[in-house]
Amino acid sequence: MSARKHSREGTFPPPPEPLPVAVPDSHTHIDITLEDDGVGGPSTVADALALAAAAGVDRLVQVGVDVPSSRWGVRVAEEHPGVVATVALHPNDAPRLADLDGALREIERLAAHPRVRGIGETGLDYFRTGEDGRKAQHESFRAHIAIAKRHGKTLVIHDRDAHDDILRVLDEEGAPDQVVMHCFSGDESFARECLDRGFLLSFAGTLTFGNARQLRAAAAITPLDGLLVETDAPFLTPTPFRGRPNASYLIPLTVRALAEVTGHDLDALCAALSANGTRAFGDWR
């Protein structure tokens, strides 16, 4: 499916203490989570939803990274009221596609589906893709921005080592009404640039990592109405389970870390995360 797909062996962590107010997982890959080799985790979509609900995670955003995963996400969102989908070509995949235009046409077709609430993850990744792939990444990114605006969908941004160019392209093209910075990875200065543009910052398990001081500083200056939380499962499992498989039911670990970093009351933070999820992705049901 995607270059990101790979097996994560090991045992899924135990369920954490549930949240007092239910929140959405704003970015997860249920398909990859179910295909991994971890022990003790969900084996079906229904399992994933039940585990998440027991932890206080009542809604999931299933994120597409290529045409097959985007089609799969639409089908799952049709079948499960607790799931909505996003569709896109991952920036690392764009340079590898023999027919980028054809793949973008299929993403555009899927974007019209009512259970598709976002276009992403799209963006730029200068960590895994070198200079030779950047032209295709930029072409794909600009096309996704246009699709999001044509269909009135939230744009979900993947940004790795490309902060300045992400903002430049969005400013040049004109950003959609709603933009989510998936797995926000910048510092306080970049956070302010994004917030000034009205973007939502989605924080993942990386917030809990010991080397993430700049990321925590960025979270600390983000207002309640600018926050989302995500797993990016099965990746980025929060401390103290870093390296083990991740799933949506582990969101409480990141939410409690976010409450500590920002100083917000946990109930108020959860309520804001829920409201922001609805603002970004609409009503799930």
C-alpha positions as CSV (number, residue, x, y, z in Angstrom):
1,M,0.0,0.0,0.0
2,S,2.3,2.8,1.2
3,A,6.0,3.2,1.8
4,R,5.0,3.7,5.5
5,K,3.5,0.2,5.8
6,H,5.7,-2.2,7.8
7,S,5.4,-4.7,10.5
8,R,5.7,-3.6,14.1
9,E,6.2,-6.7,16.3
10,G,5.6,-6.8,20.0
11,T,2.8,-6.6,22.4
12,F,0.2,-3.8,22.4
13,P,0.3,-1.9,25.7
14,P,-2.4,-2.3,28.3
15,P,-5.4,0.0,28.2
16,P,-4.8,3.3,30.1
17,E,-7.3,4.9,32.5
18,P,-10.2,6.1,30.4
19,L,-10.7,9.8,29.7
20,P,-13.5,11.6,31.6
21,V,-14.9,13.2,28.4
22,A,-14.7,11.3,25.1
23,V,-12.4,12.7,22.4
24,P,-11.7,11.7,18.8
25,D,-8.5,10.3,17.4
26,S,-7.9,12.8,14.6
27,H,-5.5,10.7,12.7
28,T,-5.1,6.9,12.6
29,H,-4.3,4.1,10.2
30,I,-6.7,1.3,11.2
31,D,-5.7,-0.8,8.1
32,I,-2.0,-0.8,8.9
33,T,-2.7,-1.4,12.6
34,L,-4.8,-4.5,11.8
35,E,-2.1,-5.8,9.4
36,D,0.8,-5.5,11.8
37,D,2.2,-8.4,13.9
38,G,1.6,-7.0,17.3
39,V,0.1,-9.2,20.0
40,G,-3.0,-8.3,22.0
41,G,-4.3,-5.5,19.9
42,P,-7.4,-5.2,17.7
43,S,-8.0,-7.8,15.1
44,T,-11.0,-6.2,13.4
45,V,-12.3,-2.7,12.8
46,A,-15.0,-3.4,15.4
47,D,-12.3,-4.4,17.9
48,A,-10.4,-1.2,17.3
49,L,-13.6,0.8,17.9
50,A,-14.6,-1.1,21.0
51,L,-11.1,-0.8,22.6
52,A,-11.1,2.9,21.8
53,A,-14.6,3.5,23.2
54,A,-13.6,1.8,26.4
55,A,-10.7,4.3,26.8
56,G,-12.9,7.4,26.1
57,V,-12.1,7.7,22.4
58,D,-15.4,7.7,20.6
59,R,-14.5,8.8,17.1
60,L,-11.7,7.9,14.6
61,V,-10.4,9.6,11.5
62,Q,-9.1,6.9,9.2
63,V,-6.4,8.4,7.0
64,G,-5.6,7.5,3.4
65,V,-2.1,7.4,2.1
66,D,-2.6,6.0,-1.4
67,V,-5.5,5.0,-3.6
68,P,-6.0,1.5,-2.1
69,S,-6.0,2.8,1.5
70,S,-8.2,5.7,0.6
71,R,-10.8,3.4,-1.0
72,W,-10.6,1.1,2.1
73,G,-11.2,4.0,4.4
74,V,-14.3,5.1,2.5
75,R,-15.7,1.6,2.8
76,V,-15.0,1.4,6.5
77,A,-16.5,4.8,7.1
78,E,-19.7,3.7,5.3
79,E,-20.0,0.6,7.5
80,H,-19.0,2.2,10.9
81,P,-20.7,5.4,12.2
82,G,-17.7,6.0,14.5
83,V,-15.3,6.4,11.6
84,V,-14.9,9.1,9.0
85,A,-12.3,9.0,6.2
86,T,-9.7,11.2,4.6
87,V,-8.2,10.4,1.2
88,A,-4.9,11.3,-0.3
89,L,-1.5,10.3,-1.8
90,H,1.2,10.4,0.8
91,P,4.0,12.8,-0.2
92,N,6.6,10.0,-0.1
93,D,4.5,8.0,-2.5
94,A,3.9,10.7,-5.1
95,P,7.4,10.5,-6.7
96,R,7.0,6.7,-7.1
97,L,3.7,6.7,-9.0
98,A,3.9,5.9,-12.7
99,D,0.6,7.8,-13.2
100,L,0.4,10.6,-10.6
101,D,-2.4,12.3,-12.6
102,G,-4.5,9.2,-12.7
103,A,-4.1,8.6,-9.0
104,L,-5.1,12.2,-8.3
105,R,-8.2,11.8,-10.4
106,E,-9.2,8.9,-8.2
107,I,-8.6,10.9,-5.0
108,E,-10.8,13.6,-6.5
109,R,-13.5,11.1,-7.2
110,L,-13.4,9.7,-3.6
111,A,-13.3,13.3,-2.2
112,A,-16.9,13.8,-3.2
113,H,-18.1,11.0,-0.9
114,P,-20.1,12.3,2.1
115,R,-18.1,10.1,4.6
116,V,-14.9,11.7,3.4
117,R,-14.2,14.6,5.6
118,G,-10.6,15.5,4.8
119,I,-8.0,15.5,2.0
120,G,-4.8,14.1,3.4
121,E,-2.4,13.1,4.5
122,T,-0.7,15.3,1.9
123,G,2.2,17.7,2.1
124,L,6.0,17.6,1.9
125,D,8.5,15.2,3.3
126,Y,12.2,16.1,2.9
127,F,13.4,13.5,5.3
128,R,12.7,10.4,3.2
129,T,12.4,11.9,-0.3
130,G,15.4,13.7,-1.8
131,E,15.8,16.5,-4.3
132,D,14.9,14.3,-7.2
133,G,11.4,13.6,-5.8
134,R,10.5,17.1,-4.7
135,K,9.0,18.3,-7.9
136,A,6.4,15.5,-7.8
137,Q,5.7,16.1,-4.1
138,H,5.0,19.8,-4.8
139,E,2.8,19.0,-7.8
140,S,0.8,16.5,-5.7
141,F,0.6,18.8,-2.7
142,R,-0.8,21.7,-4.8
143,A,-3.3,19.3,-6.4
144,H,-4.5,18.1,-3.0
145,I,-5.0,21.7,-1.9
146,A,-7.1,22.4,-4.9
147,I,-9.2,19.2,-4.3
148,A,-9.8,20.2,-0.7
149,K,-11.0,23.6,-1.7
150,R,-13.3,22.3,-4.5
151,H,-15.0,19.9,-2.2
152,G,-15.0,22.0,1.0
153,K,-12.9,19.4,2.9
154,T,-10.3,19.8,5.6
155,L,-6.7,19.6,4.5
156,V,-4.6,17.2,6.5
157,I,-0.9,18.1,6.3
158,H,2.1,15.8,6.6
159,D,5.2,18.0,7.2
160,R,8.6,16.6,7.8
161,D,11.6,18.8,7.6
162,A,9.7,21.1,5.2
163,H,8.1,23.8,7.5
164,D,9.0,26.8,5.3
165,D,7.9,25.3,2.1
166,I,4.7,24.0,3.6
167,L,3.7,27.5,4.5
168,R,5.0,29.0,1.3
169,V,2.9,26.7,-0.9
170,L,-0.2,27.1,1.3
171,D,0.2,30.9,1.1
172,E,0.7,30.8,-2.7
173,E,-2.3,28.5,-3.3
174,G,-4.6,29.8,-0.7
175,A,-5.3,27.4,2.2
176,P,-8.8,25.8,2.6
177,D,-11.0,27.0,5.4
178,Q,-9.8,24.2,7.7
179,V,-6.2,22.9,7.9
180,V,-4.9,20.3,10.3
181,M,-1.1,20.1,10.9
182,H,-0.9,16.3,11.5
183,C,1.6,15.1,14.1
184,F,2.8,18.7,14.6
185,S,6.6,18.6,14.7
186,G,7.6,22.2,14.8
187,D,8.8,24.6,17.5
188,E,7.0,27.5,19.2
189,S,7.9,29.9,16.4
190,F,6.4,27.6,13.7
191,A,3.4,26.9,15.9
192,R,2.7,30.7,16.0
193,E,3.0,30.9,12.2
194,C,0.4,28.1,11.8
195,L,-1.9,29.4,14.5
196,D,-1.8,32.9,13.0
197,R,-3.2,31.3,9.8
198,G,-6.0,29.6,11.7
199,F,-4.6,26.1,11.4
200,L,-5.3,23.3,14.0
201,L,-2.3,21.6,15.5
202,S,-2.7,17.9,16.1
203,F,-0.3,16.4,18.7
204,A,0.7,12.8,18.7
205,G,2.6,10.5,21.1
206,T,5.8,12.4,20.2
207,L,4.7,15.0,22.7
208,T,5.7,12.5,25.4
209,F,9.2,11.7,24.2
210,G,12.1,12.8,26.3
211,N,13.7,14.8,23.5
212,A,10.6,16.7,22.6
213,R,11.1,19.9,24.6
214,Q,10.5,22.2,21.6
215,L,7.3,20.3,20.8
216,R,6.0,20.7,24.3
217,A,6.8,24.4,24.2
218,A,4.8,24.7,21.0
219,A,1.8,22.9,22.6
220,A,2.0,25.1,25.7
221,I,1.3,28.3,23.6
222,T,-1.5,26.7,21.5
223,P,-5.0,27.8,22.7
224,L,-7.7,25.3,23.4
225,D,-9.5,26.0,20.2
226,G,-6.3,25.2,18.2
227,L,-5.7,21.7,19.6
228,L,-6.3,18.2,18.3
229,V,-4.8,14.9,19.4
230,E,-4.0,11.8,17.4
231,T,-2.2,8.5,17.5
232,D,-0.9,8.1,13.9
233,A,-1.3,4.4,14.9
234,P,0.3,2.0,14.7
235,F,3.2,4.5,14.8
236,L,4.5,6.9,17.5
237,T,3.3,5.1,20.6
238,P,3.5,7.4,23.6
239,T,6.0,7.0,26.5
240,P,6.3,4.7,28.5
241,F,5.5,2.3,25.6
242,R,7.5,3.8,22.9
243,G,8.5,1.2,20.3
244,R,5.5,-1.0,20.8
245,P,2.5,-1.0,18.5
246,N,0.1,1.9,18.8
247,A,-3.7,2.0,18.5
248,S,-6.5,4.6,19.2
249,Y,-7.2,3.3,22.7
250,L,-3.9,4.8,23.8
251,I,-5.0,8.4,23.1
252,P,-5.5,9.0,26.9
253,L,-1.7,8.9,27.4
254,T,-1.2,11.7,25.0
255,V,-4.2,13.7,26.2
256,R,-3.0,13.6,29.8
257,A,0.5,14.7,28.8
258,L,-1.1,17.5,26.8
259,A,-3.1,18.6,29.9
260,E,0.1,18.7,31.9
261,V,2.1,20.6,29.3
262,T,-0.7,23.2,28.7
263,G,-2.0,23.5,32.3
264,H,-5.5,23.0,31.1
265,D,-8.1,21.1,33.3
266,L,-8.4,17.6,31.8
267,D,-12.2,17.8,31.4
268,A,-12.0,21.2,29.7
269,L,-9.2,19.9,27.4
270,C,-11.2,16.9,26.4
271,A,-14.3,19.0,25.7
272,A,-12.2,21.3,23.5
273,L,-10.6,18.4,21.6
274,S,-14.1,17.0,21.0
275,A,-15.4,20.3,19.7
276,N,-12.3,20.9,17.6
277,G,-12.7,17.4,16.0
278,T,-16.3,18.2,15.1
279,R,-15.2,21.6,13.6
280,A,-12.5,19.9,11.5
281,F,-14.3,16.7,10.4
282,G,-18.0,17.3,11.0
283,D,-20.6,15.2,12.7
284,W,-19.5,11.5,12.6
285,R,-23.1,10.1,12.6
